[in-house]
Amino acid sequence: MKLLLTIPLLFTFSYLGAKEVNVEQLFNVQTVKVQERSYAKSITSYGFVKPDDARIYDVSPRFGGFVEVLYADTIYQKVNKGEALAKVYSPEVLKAKDDYINTINFVRKNPNTTMLESAKTKLLLLDIPKEEIKELSNTLKSSSYTTLLSPADGYVFAKNLNNKGAFNAKNKLFKIVNLDKVWIETKIHQDQLSTLNSIKRYTITTPAYKKSFQAKRIQLYPKLDPKEESFTLRLEVANKEHLLMPGMYTTVSMSSAKKTYLTLPSTAVIRKNATFYVFIIGEFEGEYEPLEVQIEPLNANTYTILSGLEAGDEVVNNALFMMDSDAQINGLY
């Protein structure tokens, strides 16, 4: 049976025995047509810049010793790969150097490749720079000091020793962070996951700069945050100029390739009991029929029509107005 909602344009009422009065009730019922439009689905979220885990380096010597000169003496100091961080004295390293020199002198008179390689391997396992080992071979003189080198270009994000300080093997003395590429971690609400599958372009903006940055999707973390009902999405951004710094706040705009959709403004659709409805125009003036539709959000202001309507169909633009009318009161839908 067809359910119709009639919106009267003229009605009468009486008040405390007074004679009936005709009151003209003007309802501004605006309509809109289902249209085919080309849209790029989009999601806007917010995130923060984080270092790339693969570009974080700990400097942890495999020997203990004492600091003679600390070159990287300032937190967040910029360093280059191979640059000296500290000159240190280590009794263990000094002994390994002397053993290597003695082995070289011995094998010159008593050739023994295995013995020489073993002495060299000991230095390599202590993570002594190859240049330093080569100098030992050429000069046959061991320095009391060895040098800790930066493993990568980056910034000193942590420093755990001072001039003339002591350290033990395995202590994390420096943390070097390379910012040539950084991560953006942003939140994706669970009801946006279906839209996320069609996203092709990720644009990053920040209040710090007028320019934008293009990002690449790396991973959707397989864990839901129950408090926010959201997943964390990791993006990667090339950052050769080091404009993006860890901790910076960003806006993340995600969009898909353009596609043609049947669309209605979100104001034309209303939800009741987990079902979506529109109100189509009836046969007579002022009559409107609730119609169930299948929809999907396209953006904050627009729905795509999956079923129930076709291009050109006309519906009421303000579905909430109909919800507040006699249709709800009389239980028509």
C-alpha positions, 0 to 999 in steps of 0.5 A: 500500500502506498503511504502518502504524506499530505502537507495542507496549505490551508487549514481551520481551527477554533479557539475557546468557542470563538468562531472558526478562523481560516489560517493560511499556512505557508510551507516552503517545501523545496525540491531537488532532482537526482543528478549525475555528477563527476566527483572525486571521493575525498576524506579530510583528516589530521595528523602529525609528522613522525620520523621514519623508524628505518631512518633512526640510528642508535650509536652503541659502541661494542666496547667500553671506554672514556670520552677524550673529545666530544664533537657532537656536543649539542642536541639536535646538531646536524651531522653527516654520514661518517662525521666524527661524533667523539674521540674515545679511549678504550683499553679493549680497542687499544689491545685489539689494535696492538694484537693486529699490528703484532700479527702483521709483523709475525705473518711477514716472517711466518705467512699465516693468512688465517691468523691475520684475518682473525686479528682483523675480524676482531677489530671489525667486530668491535666496529672499528672504522675500516679507514682506521684499520687500513691506517694501522696496516700502513703505519704499523702504529696504533693510536690510543684513541678511536673515533665514533662516526655518525652512521647516517646524515641526520640530526642528534636527537639524543646524546647520553655522554659528556666530555671526559665521561665514561661509557660501557659497551652497549650504552646508547650514546647517540640517536641520529635521525635522518629526515630525508623521508618522514611519516605522517600518521593520521586517523581514519574512522572505521566508517571511512574504510570503504572510501579509503580503498578508492583513494589515490592521492594524498596531499599534506598541508601545514600552517607553517608553509603555503606549499603542499606535499604529496604523500604515499600510503604505506600502511593501515595499522591493523588495530582499532582505537576503541576510544576514537573508533578509528584506525591509524594510517601511515603515509610517507613524504619525501622531505629532502629540504627537511621542512617537515619536522617531527611533531608538526601538525598537518591536514591530510586531504585524500581523494580518489580519481573522478567518477560519475555518481547519482547524487543528492545533497545530504539534506534530502536524505534522512535516517530512521531505524538504520534505514535511509529515506527520501520523500518523492513527490506524490500524484497530487499537490502537497503529497509526498511519499517516503521511499527507502534508498540505499546511499553512501557518503560521497563527502560531507554534503553529498550522498551517492544513490546506490539504489531506489532512485534514478537520474531526474527523480525529484525529492524534497530537499529538506527531509528533516522538515518531513520528519517533523511533520505528521508523517512521523506522528502518524507512523507512516514510515 
